[in-house]
Amino acid sequence: MFLILLAALQALTVFAQDVDSLLGTMSRREKIAQIIIVEIDSRQSPEVRSQQVCWIREGLGGLIVMDDTLVPNIQLVNELQQYARIPMLVTIDGEWGAAMRYYEYAAFPRAMQMGALTDTSLVVAAGHAIGEELHDLKIFVNYAPDVDVNNNPGNPVINTRSFGENPGKVAAFGAAYMRGMRSAGVYGSAKHFPGHGDTDVDSHKGLPLLTFSRERLDTLELVPFRRLIAEGVEMVMVGHLSIPSLDSTGTPASISHPIVTGLLRNEMGFKGIIITDALGMQGVADGNANAATLAYKAGADILLMPQDTQQTIEELEADFRKGELDEADLDARVRRVLLLKQKAGMLSSDYSPQVDTTELEARAVRPDIEALIQRLCDRSMTVVRGKLRRPINLRRYMAMTTRPKVAYVAFNAVSSESGMFEKEVTRHGRITRFDLPGDATLQQIDSVGALLKGYRKVIVGIHSGQPRPRSGGPQRFATIDPEQFARIASWSRHHRLYGIYFGNPYDLNRLPDYIRFKTFIIGYSDTYFNNIAGARALMEHRSAQGVLPVAAGGLPAGYHSNLIR
């Protein structure tokens, strides 16, 4: 054991020496550029690309890929990497996988749906699979997991991106996701420090104010960050949040020295890379024209998407010339960035940053990953009303009569994915389908209700729910409103109703009549895989072991009505 530890220590020493040698060859301007990451888009103008090439030649540290088409985007990355003396770190905000930015991939469930799982084994598997997708593209940093504790139902920006409202569970699931990615050679970034879960303002559009005491932050918001720091997370992303109990000036956390350096670096002992959230967001950009420079002075190692990259380089270099900034401190920050690149294998002599684009779209379609996504969806279906003791036996009713005795009412089934629910149900026998548009009047609902006479059981599928609040109000997620829902629920006087809602569990707060259904299931979002999982839950009792990740509909977080013991 001693020899193994000694060998590991010697390897680490060589590792650090290699980085220090490279650091010694860099000019100050290259070092400043090395801690900046900019956005790329294959649709950008030739002028923007030309400017980026200039920054890359000056030593730009990395790129972040945003929504784009896969092949042109990767071709652009390959082109830009040719201008870099030190390979650029390619990064992504891909919380639910590469699909968050590239439509060619299958999307994993959002974190809140994974928070409905009862253990972390599938979360580790999901993190690993997401890591494999990204590693194939030589994307070595994913700005995930989101470890905000979402205990505010009206949160307009985090919400379903969080594993839920229990800080211990968020910590455990976030750590599991991170470990899974790391096992595939992709490194995580815990966000949004110190915690964006209990806010009602989107920091893309304004500055959220958290009025909580330090004691509250210690027992809730900071819990997941402490767990991930203890497990060696490579990055922590600081959000644009005003927290007077941590910085009495109300300065956004991302540019606050007391929060970035005082709390995260010194008090919490984080030794990895501190990165800002995107510096063009209004939460920090409003009133802070030089937000990137302020973030550097607060202690950030990486400046993500400055509003003006050229100005940032020039301002920081001028501050160094005036003696206002410390060279050794800059070296320490660049060293952390280079160590991560070394860890990813990017500084090896045989490393090529070029991504093989041969059959790249075909490589994005992996049956094993799609099967994993289906398992995640099957296991997370959450029964909040009734119990699934016996499947709905369509063939039994077919034997009793030539006319189907089970009806399926599809509410707002406008997506192609929603058709998978009916397809999966009809594998078990015939049903009669009725459709209601999202803007159905109460009279239209009553008309469909009249057509249901003679049907023993009615399955109601509520499709196209929204993952985050709509503009209609702080808790408005679904296209269905309470009056429409109550009128549908009134059918329970004459039929056994089985409902499945493909939307946000918080919407139960607006739809109290779910208790009138014999069985009611939360299906989280109207995706291909969730539609299959919802049908399986009803027709086969396949899994459906999910628990509520948040309190909703008068039910506590962790509630289940059908957990198989």
C-alpha positions in Angstrom: 0.0 0.0 0.0 2.8 2.4 0.9 4.5 1.8 -2.5 1.2 2.5 -4.3 0.7 5.8 -2.4 4.3 6.8 -3.1 3.9 6.1 -6.8 0.7 8.1 -6.9 2.4 11.0 -5.1 5.3 10.9 -7.5 2.9 10.9 -10.5 1.1 13.9 -9.1 4.4 15.7 -8.6 5.4 15.1 -12.2 1.9 16.2 -13.2 2.3 19.5 -11.4 5.8 20.0 -12.7 4.6 19.6 -16.3 2.0 22.3 -15.7 4.5 24.6 -14.1 6.8 24.2 -17.0 4.0 25.2 -19.4 3.0 28.1 -17.2 6.6 29.4 -17.3 6.3 29.8 -21.1 3.1 31.9 -21.0 3.0 35.7 -21.2 0.8 37.7 -18.8 -1.7 38.3 -21.6 -1.8 34.6 -22.5 -2.5 33.9 -18.8 -5.4 36.4 -18.7 -6.9 34.9 -21.9 -6.5 31.4 -20.4 -9.0 32.1 -17.7 -11.7 33.2 -20.1 -14.4 31.0 -21.8 -16.5 32.3 -24.7 -19.6 31.1 -26.4 -19.5 29.6 -29.9 -22.2 29.0 -32.4 -21.9 27.7 -36.0 -24.3 30.4 -37.1 -22.2 33.2 -35.9 -21.0 35.9 -38.4 -17.5 35.8 -40.0 -16.7 38.9 -38.1 -17.4 37.2 -34.7 -15.4 34.2 -35.8 -12.4 36.4 -36.9 -12.5 38.1 -33.5 -12.5 34.7 -31.7 -9.5 33.5 -33.7 -7.6 36.6 -32.4 -8.5 35.7 -28.8 -7.5 32.1 -29.4 -4.1 33.1 -30.7 -3.7 35.2 -27.6 -4.3 32.1 -25.4 -8.1 31.8 -24.9 -8.7 29.1 -22.3 -12.0 27.6 -23.4 -15.3 27.5 -25.3 -18.9 26.8 -24.3 -21.2 25.3 -26.8 -24.8 26.5 -26.7 -27.9 25.4 -28.7 -26.7 24.4 -32.1 -26.7 21.7 -34.8 -24.3 18.9 -33.9 -22.0 18.5 -37.0 -21.6 22.2 -37.9 -20.9 23.0 -34.3 -18.2 20.3 -33.8 -16.7 21.3 -37.1 -16.4 24.8 -35.9 -14.8 23.6 -32.6 -12.3 21.6 -34.7 -11.5 24.6 -36.8 -11.0 26.9 -33.8 -8.8 24.4 -31.9 -6.2 24.6 -34.8 -5.4 28.2 -33.7 -4.7 27.3 -30.1 -1.2 26.7 -28.8 -2.7 25.2 -25.6 -5.8 23.1 -26.5 -9.0 24.9 -25.4 -11.3 23.4 -22.8 -14.6 22.7 -24.5 -17.5 23.0 -22.0 -21.3 22.6 -22.1 -24.3 23.4 -20.0 -25.8 20.0 -20.4 -27.8 19.1 -17.3 -30.0 16.6 -19.1 -27.2 15.5 -21.4 -25.9 16.6 -24.8 -29.5 16.9 -25.8 -29.8 20.1 -23.9 -27.7 21.7 -26.7 -27.9 19.2 -29.6 -31.3 17.9 -30.7 -29.6 14.9 -32.2 -29.3 13.2 -28.8 -32.0 11.7 -26.6 -32.8 13.8 -23.5 -32.4 12.4 -20.0 -35.0 13.3 -17.5 -34.6 16.7 -15.8 -33.1 16.6 -12.3 -36.5 16.9 -10.5 -37.7 13.7 -12.2 -34.5 11.9 -11.2 -35.2 13.3 -7.7 -38.3 11.1 -7.7 -36.0 8.0 -7.7 -35.5 6.3 -4.3 -31.8 5.6 -4.6 -28.8 6.9 -6.4 -27.8 3.9 -8.5 -29.6 5.1 -11.6 -28.4 8.7 -11.1 -24.8 7.4 -11.2 -25.6 5.5 -14.3 -27.2 8.6 -15.9 -24.1 10.7 -15.0 -21.8 8.1 -16.6 -23.9 7.9 -19.8 -24.0 11.7 -20.1 -20.3 11.7 -19.6 -19.8 9.2 -22.4 -21.8 11.3 -24.8 -19.8 14.4 -23.9 -16.4 12.6 -23.9 -17.0 11.4 -27.4 -17.2 15.1 -28.4 -14.1 15.9 -26.3 -16.2 18.1 -24.1 -14.6 17.5 -20.7 -16.6 19.9 -18.5 -20.3 19.9 -18.0 -21.8 22.7 -15.9 -23.8 20.3 -13.8 -25.1 19.1 -11.5 -27.4 21.8 -10.4 -27.4 21.4 -6.6 -29.8 24.3 -5.8 -32.4 23.2 -3.2 -35.7 24.1 -4.9 -38.1 24.9 -2.1 -39.9 27.7 -3.9 -42.7 26.5 -6.1 -42.6 29.7 -8.1 -38.9 29.6 -8.9 -38.8 30.7 -12.6 -35.4 29.5 -13.5 -34.3 26.5 -11.4 -37.4 24.5 -10.5 -37.2 21.2 -12.4 -33.4 21.6 -12.8 -33.1 20.8 -9.1 -33.3 17.3 -7.6 -35.9 18.6 -5.1 -36.4 20.4 -1.8 -34.6 18.1 0.6 -31.0 19.4 1.0 -29.7 15.9 2.0 -31.2 14.3 -1.1 -30.1 17.1 -3.4 -26.6 16.6 -2.0 -26.6 12.8 -2.4 -28.1 12.9 -5.9 -25.8 15.7 -7.0 -22.8 13.8 -5.8 -23.9 10.6 -7.5 -24.4 12.5 -10.8 -20.9 14.0 -10.5 -19.3 10.6 -9.7 -21.0 9.1 -12.8 -19.7 11.8 -15.1 -16.2 11.6 -13.6 -16.1 7.9 -14.2 -16.5 8.7 -17.9 -13.7 11.3 -17.8 -16.0 14.4 -17.7 -15.8 16.8 -14.8 -18.7 18.6 -13.0 -19.4 22.1 -11.8 -21.7 22.4 -8.8 -24.0 25.4 -9.2 -25.3 28.0 -8.4 -23.4 28.9 -5.3 -24.5 29.8 -2.6 -27.9 28.6 -3.7 -30.5 29.7 -6.3 -33.4 27.4 -5.2 -35.5 29.7 -3.0 -35.8 32.7 -5.4 -38.7 34.1 -7.5 -36.4 36.1 -9.8 -34.6 34.7 -12.8 -31.0 35.9 -12.6 -30.9 36.0 -16.4 -33.3 38.9 -16.1 -32.7 40.5 -12.7 -30.8 40.1 -9.4 -32.5 37.8 -7.0 -32.4 38.8 -3.3 -32.0 36.1 -0.7 -32.9 37.6 2.7 -32.0 34.4 4.7 -29.8 34.3 7.8 -26.4 32.6 7.8 -27.9 29.9 10.0 -30.6 29.1 7.4 -28.0 29.1 4.6 -25.8 26.7 6.6 -28.6 24.2 7.1 -30.2 24.4 3.6 -28.6 26.1 0.6 -24.9 25.3 1.5 -25.5 21.6 2.4 -25.1 20.2 -1.2 -22.1 22.4 -1.9 -20.3 21.1 1.2 -21.0 17.5 0.1 -19.7 18.0 -3.4 -16.7 19.9 -2.2 -15.9 17.0 0.2 -16.2 14.6 -2.7 -13.7 16.6 -4.8 -15.9 18.4 -7.4 -13.6 20.1 -9.9 -15.6 23.3 -10.2 -18.1 25.4 -8.4 -20.1 28.0 -10.3 -21.1 31.1 -8.4 -24.5 32.6 -9.2 -25.7 36.2 -9.6 -27.5 36.4 -6.2 -27.7 39.2 -3.6 -27.3 37.8 -0.1 -26.9 40.5 2.5 -26.2 38.0 5.3 -23.0 37.0 3.4 -22.2 40.4 2.0 -23.8 43.4 3.6 -23.4 45.5 0.5 -25.8 43.3 -1.5 -23.2 42.9 -4.2 -24.0 39.9 -6.5 -22.3 36.8 -5.2 -20.4 36.3 -8.5 -18.5 39.6 -8.0 -18.4 39.5 -4.1 -15.0 39.0 -2.5 -16.6 38.1 0.9 -18.6 35.3 -0.9 -16.2 34.0 -3.5 -12.9 34.2 -1.6 -14.1 34.7 2.0 -16.8 31.9 2.1 -16.1 29.5 -0.7 -12.3 29.6 -1.0 -11.3 30.2 2.6 -14.0 29.2 5.0 -15.3 26.2 3.0 -11.8 25.2 1.8 -12.7 24.7 -1.8 -9.4 24.1 -3.7 -10.8 23.6 -7.2 -11.8 26.0 -9.9 -14.3 28.8 -9.1 -16.2 29.9 -12.2 -18.8 32.6 -12.6 -22.2 32.1 -14.1 -22.5 33.8 -17.5 -21.3 37.4 -17.1 -23.8 38.8 -19.6 -26.8 37.9 -17.5 -28.7 40.9 -16.2 -28.4 39.7 -12.6 -24.7 40.9 -12.7 -24.5 43.0 -15.9 -27.0 45.6 -14.8 -25.1 48.4 -13.1 -21.7 46.6 -13.4 -20.2 47.5 -16.8 -16.9 45.7 -15.9 -18.5 42.7 -14.3 -15.8 40.3 -15.5 -13.0 42.4 -14.0 -15.0 42.6 -10.7 -15.4 38.8 -10.8 -11.7 38.4 -11.1 -11.0 40.7 -8.2 -13.6 38.8 -6.1 -11.5 35.6 -6.7 -13.0 33.8 -9.7 -10.6 31.5 -11.6 -12.6 31.4 -14.8 -14.7 34.2 -16.3 -17.6 32.7 -18.3 -18.9 34.6 -21.3 -17.8 38.2 -20.5 -19.9 40.8 -22.2 -16.7 42.2 -23.9 -13.8 39.7 -24.0 -11.4 42.2 -25.5 -12.2 44.8 -22.9 -11.8 42.3 -20.1 -8.3 41.3 -21.3 -7.3 45.0 -21.7 -8.7 46.1 -18.3 -7.0 43.2 -16.4 -3.7 43.8 -18.1 -3.9 47.5 -17.3 -4.6 46.7 -13.7 -1.5 44.4 -13.6 0.7 47.1 -15.1 -0.5 49.6 -12.4 0.4 47.0 -9.7 -3.2 46.6 -8.6 -3.2 42.9 -9.2 -0.8 40.2 -8.1 1.1 38.1 -10.6 1.5 35.1 -8.3 -2.3 35.1 -7.8 -2.9 35.0 -11.5 -0.4 32.1 -11.8 -2.3 30.2 -9.2 -5.6 30.6 -11.1 -4.1 29.7 -14.5 -2.4 26.7 -12.8 -5.8 25.4 -11.6 -7.1 25.6 -15.2 -4.0 23.9 -16.7 -4.2 21.1 -14.0 -7.8 20.4 -15.1 -6.7 20.2 -18.7 -3.9 17.9 -17.7 -6.3 15.7 -15.7 -8.4 15.4 -18.9 -5.4 14.3 -20.9 -5.4 17.5 -23.0 -1.7 18.4 -22.3 -0.3 15.0 -23.3 2.1 15.1 -26.2 -0.1 12.6 -28.2 -3.4 14.5 -27.5 -5.4 15.8 -30.5 -8.3 18.2 -29.8 -9.8 17.2 -33.2 -13.1 15.4 -32.9 -13.8 12.6 -35.3 -16.9 13.7 -37.2 -17.3 10.4 -39.1 -20.9 9.3 -38.6 -21.2 11.7 -35.7 -25.0 11.9 -35.9 -25.2 8.1 -36.0 -23.0 8.0 -32.9 -25.5 10.2 -31.1 -28.1 7.5 -31.3 -27.3 4.8 -28.7 -29.8 2.1 -27.9 -28.1 1.4 -24.6 -28.5 5.0 -23.5 -32.1 5.1 -24.7 -32.8 2.0 -22.7 -31.3 3.6 -19.6 -33.5 6.7 -20.1 -36.5 4.4 -20.3 -35.5 2.8 -17.0 -35.2 6.2 -15.4 -38.6 7.2 -16.6 -40.2 3.9 -15.6 -38.8 4.0 -12.1 -39.7 7.7 -11.5 -43.4 7.6 -12.4 -45.0 8.8 -9.2 -48.5 7.6 -8.0 -50.0 10.4 -5.8 -53.5 9.0 -5.6 -54.7 5.4 -5.3 -52.7 2.2 -5.7 -51.9 0.2 -8.7 -52.7 -3.2 -7.4 -54.1 -4.7 -10.6 -53.4 -3.6 -14.2 -56.2 -2.3 -16.4 -57.2 -5.5 -18.2 -58.3 -4.4 -21.7 -58.6 -8.0 -23.0 -61.1 -8.9 -20.2 -63.4 -6.1 -21.3 -63.0 -7.0 -25.0 -64.1 -10.6 -24.1 -67.3 -9.1 -22.6 -68.3 -7.1 -25.6 -67.1 -6.3 -29.1 -67.1 -2.6 -28.1 -64.1 -1.3 -26.1 -65.2 -0.5 -22.6 -62.1 1.6 -21.7 -61.8 5.2 -23.1 -58.7 7.3 -23.4 -59.2 11.1 -23.2 -56.2 12.9 -24.5 -56.0 16.5 -23.3 -53.8 18.8 -25.4 -52.0 15.9 -27.0 -50.3 18.0 -29.7 -46.8 16.6 -29.6 -45.7 13.6 -31.6 -44.3 12.1 -28.3 -47.8 12.0 -26.8 -48.9 9.4 -29.4 -46.6 6.9 -27.7 -48.9 6.7 -24.7 -51.8 5.5 -26.8 -49.6 3.2 -28.8 -48.2 1.6 -25.7 -51.7 1.2 -24.1 -53.2 -0.4 -27.2 -50.5 -3.1 -27.1 -52.8 -4.5 -24.4 -56.1 -4.2 -26.3 -58.5 -1.8 -27.9 -59.6 1.5 -26.4 -61.6 4.4 -27.8 -59.8 7.7 -28.0 -61.4 11.1 -27.5 -59.4 14.4 -27.8 -59.7 17.7 -26.0 -57.7 20.7 -27.1 -55.7 22.7 -24.6 -58.2 25.6 -24.9 -61.3 23.4 -24.6 -64.3 25.2 -23.2 -66.3 23.7 -20.3 -69.1 22.9 -22.9 -66.6 20.9 -25.0 -65.5 19.0 -21.9 -69.1 18.2 -21.1 -69.7 17.0 -24.7 -66.9 14.5 -24.4 -68.2 13.5 -21.0 -71.6 12.7 -22.5 -69.9 10.4 -25.1 -68.3 8.4 -22.3 -71.6 6.8 -21.3 -71.2 3.0 -21.1 -67.4 3.1 -20.6 -66.4 1.4 -17.4 -63.0 3.0 -17.1 -61.6 6.3 -18.4 -57.9 7.1 -18.8 -57.2 10.8 -18.9 -53.8 11.8 -20.3 -52.9 15.5 -19.7 -50.1 16.3 -22.1 -47.8 19.2 -22.9 -47.2 20.4 -19.4 -44.6 23.1 -19.0 -41.4 22.3 -17.0 -41.2 25.8 -15.5 -43.7 28.5 -14.7 -45.5 30.1 -17.6 -46.2 33.8 -17.8 -49.7 33.2 -16.5 -48.6 33.3 -12.9 -46.0 32.2 -10.3 -47.4 28.6 -10.2 -48.7 28.2 -13.8 -47.0 25.2 -15.4 -49.7 23.4 -17.4 -52.0 24.3 -20.3 -54.9 23.0 -18.3 -56.5 25.4 -15.8 -58.3 24.4 -12.6 -61.8 24.8 -14.0 -61.1 22.6 -17.0 -59.5 20.0 -14.7 -62.4 20.1 -12.2 -64.9 19.5 -14.9 -62.9 16.5 -16.2 -62.6 15.2 -12.6 -66.4 15.4 -12.2 -66.6 12.4 -14.6 -65.6 10.4 -11.5 -69.3 10.3 -10.5 -70.0 7.9 -13.4 -66.6 6.3 -14.2 -63.4 5.0 -12.7 -60.9 7.7 -13.6 -57.2 7.0 -14.1 -55.2 10.2 -14.7 -51.6 10.8 -15.7 -50.2 14.3 -15.8 -47.1 14.8 -18.0 -46.0 17.9 -16.2 -44.5 19.6 -13.2 -45.6 18.1 -9.8 -46.0 21.6 -8.4 -49.1 22.0 -10.5 -50.9 19.7 -8.1 -51.2 22.9 -6.0 -53.5 24.3 -8.6 -55.4 21.1 -9.4 -56.8 19.9 -6.1 -59.4 17.8 -7.9 -56.8 15.1 -8.6 -58.1 13.4 -5.4 -61.3 12.6 -7.3 -59.4 10.1 -9.6 -59.1 6.5 -8.6 -55.5 6.7 -9.6 -53.4 9.7 -10.4 -49.8 9.7 -11.6 -47.2 12.4 -12.1 -45.4 11.8 -15.4 -43.1 14.9 -15.1 -42.9 15.9 -18.8 -44.5 15.1 -22.1 -41.5 13.2 -23.6 -41.4 10.0 -25.7 -39.9 8.0 -22.9 -42.3 9.3 -20.2 -45.3 8.6 -22.3 -44.2 4.9 -22.6 -43.4 4.8 -18.9 -46.9 6.3 -18.0 -48.7 3.7 -20.1 -46.6 0.9 -18.6 -47.4 2.1 -15.1 -51.1 1.8 -15.8 -51.2 -1.2 -18.0 -48.4 -3.4 -16.5 -47.7 -1.9 -13.2 -44.1 -1.5 -14.5 -42.1 0.0 -11.7 -44.0 3.3 -10.8 -41.9 3.6 -7.7 -41.3 7.3 -7.8 -41.7 9.6 -4.8 -42.5 13.3 -4.8 -39.3 15.3 -4.9 -41.1 18.4 -3.6 -44.2 19.1 -1.5 -47.2 19.6 -3.7 -51.0 19.1 -3.7 -51.1 18.9 0.1 -48.6 16.0 0.0 -45.1 16.1 1.5 -41.8 15.6 -0.3 -41.0 11.9 -0.4 -44.7 10.9 -0.6 -45.7 7.8 -2.5 -48.9 6.1 -2.9 -47.7 3.0 -4.7 -44.1 2.3 -3.6 -43.4 -1.4 -4.0 -41.9 -2.7 -0.8 
